[in-house]
Amino acid sequence: MRPALALCLAFCGCSGLTLAVDDGGTSPRCSVTESEVTCAPRLTSVFGRDVYWQSPPSPAPTHPAVIVFQGSFFGPTATWGTAKKELAFGGYQQARMQALLLEHGFTVIAPSALGGVAWQTNTGLPWDATNDKPFLEALLAAMSRGDFGVIDDAHRYATGISSGGYMTSRMALSFPGTFRALAIASGSWATCAGVACALPSSLPALHPPTRFLHGRADTTVPLFTAEPYQKALVDQGFEADLIVDDAAGHEWLSVSPERIVEWFETH
């Protein structure tokens, strides 16, 4: 058993994973009910890491693509296969978002963090010294090469929660011009970590339009770390908005699937 899968089964309450067979048809990729979401992914190895993904059922010659960055210790095995309503960190909503993205014609790509643990964007290591940098370069090259089906390189998007939210911000910092829009859930600027958050004096010149989704009751990544980032983007002339759920903590919001799909479709 892969370490990431063992962690999922031990801590996340997922009920196992079934890998999809590509039938080349137009059958639905996921089943969504009020109690669970079931999506069978395909599995590809990139730079020694597992990448879970699925293409939409629509027969378009090319598809836009969304990279979904995992949160800490909450890798792709938690939200592919069957994700129950009670899954931690609002994981059911992430699974529902992935299903909705597929339904709306996006290819969904969910890479594993190093060791299934967390992204290195905000660990204090120089970005060039991380394992994540060559991995992301290899992942983007694989997307262009057609390893995940035929993807429209001009319509690439990224989203993620917590550690994955910081990693989503890293796309603006280290891969300028690559992504059309971002959605950051329970996260902030690429180098922030929890309550420790200092923005640069000037944000990247090609920062994509960014939607923030945050719970006001989040004590792991407090809302007050995301608010200045969103405001700084607007003050510097970038498109950015912030959706806050007063009752939510450190989790995907219940509105995340619809609001993220909406954001990407309009960009």
N, C-alpha and C positions, 0 to 999 in steps of 0.2 A: 504493500500500500504506500502511495506517495505520502511524504510528510505533511503536505498541505491538506490532503484528504483526511489524514488521521486527525489533524487539528480541527478540521471542520466537524467530523463526526463526534469528537470529544467535547467541543465547546459551543458549536453553533446550532446543534439540533437539526442539521439537515438529514434527509432520509436517503441519501445515496445519489449516485450520479449515473445516468445512462447516456452514452455517447451516441450522437445521431449518425445515421447513414444518409449520405447525400443522394437523394433520389432525383435531383434535378427538376423536381416538380414544383407545383404552386400550392402544396398543402400547408396549412398553418404550422408555424414553428413552435407555438406554445399553447398551453391550456391555462386559462386564468379563471379562478373562482374566488369567492369571498374568503376562503380559508387557505388557499395555496395557489402557487404558480408553478407550473411544470414546463421547463424548456430543456430540450436535449441539445447540448452543444456539440460542435466538432472540436477536436483537440490538435493543436500544432505546437511543435517545439521551436522556440526562437532563442538563440544565444544560451541554450541550456535551460530555458525556463518554459513551463507550460503556459500556453495561451489558449483560453477557451473562447470560442467564437461561433457565430452563426450568421448566415446570410438570410435576407428576407425572402419570402415566397414570391414576390413580384418578379416578373420576367424581364425587367429593364436591363439594357446592355451594360450599364454601370450603376453603382450604388454609392450614395454618400456613406460615410463610416463614422462610428463613434467609438472612441477608446474609453472604457470604463475602468478607472483606477481603484483598486481595492483599498479598504481601510485596514488598519493594523490588525493582524491575526484574523482577517475576515476576507479570505481569498475567494477566487471564483467558484470553488466547490461549494461555498455557502449559498450562492444564489442561482446556480445552474442545477440541473436535475429538478428536484422538488424543494421549493422554499415555502415553509409554513407561515401562516399569519403571525405566529408568536416569535418568529426569528428575531434575534437581537439586532439592535441598531436600525430598526426599520427595514431589515433585509428583505422582507416581503415586498416593500415598495420599490427597492432596487430591482428585484426580480420582475415586478410588474412594469417598471420603466424599460427594462431590457425587452420584454415582450411587446410593449407598445412601440418602441423604436423599430423592432423588426416588422411589426404590422404596418408601420408608416414608411417602410422601404429603406431603412438604414441597415447596413451591416454592423453588427455589434461585436467588439473585440475586447476581451477582458483578460489582460495579462496578469501574471503572478508577480508579486514583489519578491525580492531576493529571499529565499528560504521560506516564502509564504508569510513573512513577518510584516515588513513595512518598507516604504520608499525612503530613499536616502537623500532626498532633496533638502531636508532641514536637519540633518544630523551633525552639521558642523564641518563635514568633509568638504573640500573643494569639489565642485561639480565634476570637474575633469578627472578627479581621482575616484569617483564612484563607479560601481558596477552598473548602475542604472543608466549612465550616459551611453556606453556602447550598446546596452540592451535596447534602449529607445531608438537609437540610430538603426539598429538591425531590424527592429519592429517596423519602423516607418519604411525601410527599404523593402521589407517583405510585403507590406501593404501595396507598395508601388509595383512590385514584381508580380502580383497576382496570387500570392499564397493564400489570401482570404477571399478569393473571387475577384472579379473585376471591379475595382474601387475608383471612384472619381477623386483624384488627388486634390482637386480644387474644392472639395466639400468634405473636409475632415474636421471632426469635432472631438471634444474631450470633456469628461465629467468624472467626479469621484467624491468620496466622502472621507473626512478626517485626514489621515495620511494621504489618501487619494485626492482629497481636495487640495492639499498643498502641492501634490504632484501635478494636478491640473493647472495650477498657477505656474508651475515650472515650465509648462509648454509655452507660455507667453514669454518667459524670460530666456529660455535656451533654444527655442525652436521658432524664431520669429517668422511670420508669414506662412506658417504651416497649417494653422487651424483657423477656421472661419469664426468659431464662437466657442465659449467655454461655459460650464456650469459647475460651480463650486459648492458642495454641500458640507456644512459643518467644518469649514476650513478657512484659510486665509492666504496671505502672501507666501510665496514659494519657500522662503527661509524662516518663516515664523514657526513656533512650536508651542501649543497650548497658550498660556497667558503671556508668554514672552513673544512679543511681536513688534518689530520695528520696520517700517516701510522705507524703501530707498527714497532719496530726495526727488527722483524722477522715475516714473514707471517706463517700461519699454515702449519705444516709439510705435511699434506695430502691435500693441496689445489688442487682442481680439475682443469683440463685445462679450461681456461676462455677466452672467446671472448668478447671484448668491442666494442660497437657500439655507436658513439657519433657525434653530430653536432658541427662543429667548431663555429657556431654562438650561441651556447647554453649559455645563461647568467644566467640561474637558477642553473644548475650544470655545471660549466665551464669545458671545455676540460682539462684545466691544473690540475684538480683534479683527472682525470682518468688516464692521461699519467704516472704519477709516480707509480701508482698501477700496471699498466701493465708492466712497466719497472722493478719494483721490483720483480714481479713474474718471469720474464725472467732471471734476474740477480741471482735469487735463484734457478734456474734450473727447473722452472715450465713452462709448455706450455701455452702461452698466446699471443694473437694478438689484434690489434686495427684497427677498420674500421672507418674512418672519412669521413663525408660528409661536404664539405666546405660550402654548401648553407643551411644546416639544422640547426635548433635551438633545442629547448627542445622537442624532438619528436622521435617516431620510424622512423628509416630511411626507405627509399623506398626499399632498398635491404635487410632489416631485415628478412623478411620471408625466402628467399632463403638461406641467409648466416647463419641463426640460425639453420635451418633444416640441412643444410650441416654439420655444426659444430657438432651437436648432432649425426648425422648418422655416422660420422667418429670417434666417441668416444664411 
